[in-house]
Every structure is written in structure tokens, then in C-alpha cells.
Amino acid sequence: MTEKIVYDTGTMQVMAHFEQMTGAKLKDCILREQQAIFIIEPGYLGKAIGPRGANVRRLEDAMKKKVKMVEFAPELVSFIKNLVYPIDVREVREQDGVVTLVPPDLKARGLLIGRNAQTLRAYEAVIQRFFTIKELKVADYG
């Protein structure tokens, strides 16, 4: 892990509510303006999502935000693939702290980057909470 993560009271309450509601073990929680990202301990993703996504919908209704659940993986490439799912990534390359995602097509490339690279920077910030990387890039598709 790169640095110690400190939670405010509100985030801790959300995390406690999440674990109580789903019965899944939580590794981390990132609350953003429009979205809540829950990093789930390995093996608990199905329990966290609930039958047919019931827990996701209940959380979205309660929080009035989009909810994304990501299963943690101790290996960088696996974690990145879990994080960007359902967007397909053909390859993940890491060299000198710079991680490059190779999308299969132009649409996937656009989804990974987002408007003004907001999505890409958000992914980068989440990855940096667990792994030491300098930058996250998206290569030309192909």
C-alpha cells in the first residue's frame, strides 16, 4: 500500500452500513460527488452485489449516487481489470511506474478516458491507494 488511508466519520458510517447490509467484507470506500466506489475483499463480490443486484439498487437509492463495486486483487493487472469492468481491456502493461491500458476499440478507449480524462484520473487515484504507480495511460486501440 502506498500510504495510510484516513476516513472521515461520514465515510466510516457508509462503510459500516454497507457491511451490515450486505454481509460482505469491505477493503475500502471512495465517496465522490456522483459515485460511491466500494472495494470488496476477494471472494465477497457476489455477496456484496446481492441477488440480481438488489444490494446495489438499495445502496444507490439510499445514497442517491451511482454505486460501483470492485473486487480487490493483490496483483496490479487483475485489480485494474476488475476496476474498469465492464469495459474490455485487451492488455495492461506496466513499465517504470507508468501503466498503459490497451483497449480493443475506439469506443472502449473513449469510455476508459472519459470527458476531459476525468474517468482515467479517477481510476488512477483508486489504483494509487493500493499500488505505487506514477501514471495511468490509455494506448491507441488495436
N, C-alpha and C positions, 0 to 999 in steps of 0.2 A: 504494500500500500504506500502511496506517495506521501500523504500527510494525514494527521489525525482529523477526523470529521467531527465537527461540533454541531449539535442540533439545537434549535430553539424550542421553546415549550410547545408551540403550535405543531411543529413537525413531530415531536415526540408523542403528542396526543394522537395525531393522524396514524403514526406507526402502531401505537398500542391498539387503536380502534381496528386497524387493518388486520393485525394478528388475531385479535379477539373474534372478529367477524369471519375470517377465512380459515383460521386454524393453521395457516402456513407460516413458516419462519421467514422473517424479513431480514435482509442484509443491509439495505439502505433505502432511503426515500428522498427523492428530489422533487420539491414543490416549485413549479414555475407558474407564471401568470395564467397560462391557458391549459396547463397539463401537469399531471402528477405521474412521476415515474417511480415505480416500485421495483427494486432489485431483490429478487426472491432467492433464497438459499437453494442450491441444487436439489432436485427431486421434489420440490414443493409447488412447482408451477401449476400443475393440474388442479391441485387443491386450492391454490390462490384464485384461479380463474373461476372455479366452481362449475356446476353442471350447466352446460350450454352457455357459459359466460355470465351466469347470474350474478356472481360477486362483482364482476367488472361493471355491469349495469348499475348495481346498487351503490357502488362507490362513486360512479360518475354522477348519479342523481344526488347523492348526499353532498358531494364536494362541488358540484356544478363546474366540473372540469373534465377534460378527456383523461382517461387513465391508461397508462401503458405498463404492462408487466413484463419484466425481463428476467430470465433465469441466469443467475451468476455462473460464470465458468472461470476456474482459476487460470486458464490458458487464454492469452490475449485474443487470438484469432477466433476461437469459439465464442468468447464473450462479445466480440464485435458483431459476429453473425447473429447472435441472439438479440443484440441491441437493435440492429437495423431491420430485423424481421418485421414484416413480411416482404420487405424489399430484397430482391435477389442480388447477391454479390458473387461474381464469378471467382474472384481471388482477393486475398488480403495479403499484402506484402509489408514487411517492416524492415527498415534499413536506417540505422543511426538515429533511432527515435522518431522517424517520420513513417507513419502508417499510411499506405496507399490502398484504397478500395478500388477494385476493377469491376464496374457494372457490366451486365450483359448487353444493355441497350441504352439509347438516349433517354427514354422515359425513366428508367431506374436511376440514371445519373442525375437527372433533374430532381427526383424525389430525395435522393441522398443529400444533395446540396441545399435545396430549399431556396426560398426567396432571400436574396442578399446573403446567402450562405448561413442563414440562421440555423437551419436544421443541422448542418455539418458542424457548426461551432457548439451546438447543444450536445451532439453526440460526443464531440471531442472532450467537453467538460465532464461528461459522465465517465468516459474511459479514464480520464486523468485522476479520478477519485480512487481508482484501484490499480492502475498501471502507470509506469513512468514513460510517457511519450511526449515528444515535442509538438507534433502537429498531426492532424488527420487530413488527408487529401483524397480527392476522387480523380482517378485517371480517366482519360478518354475511353469510351466503351469499346469493347472488342475483345 
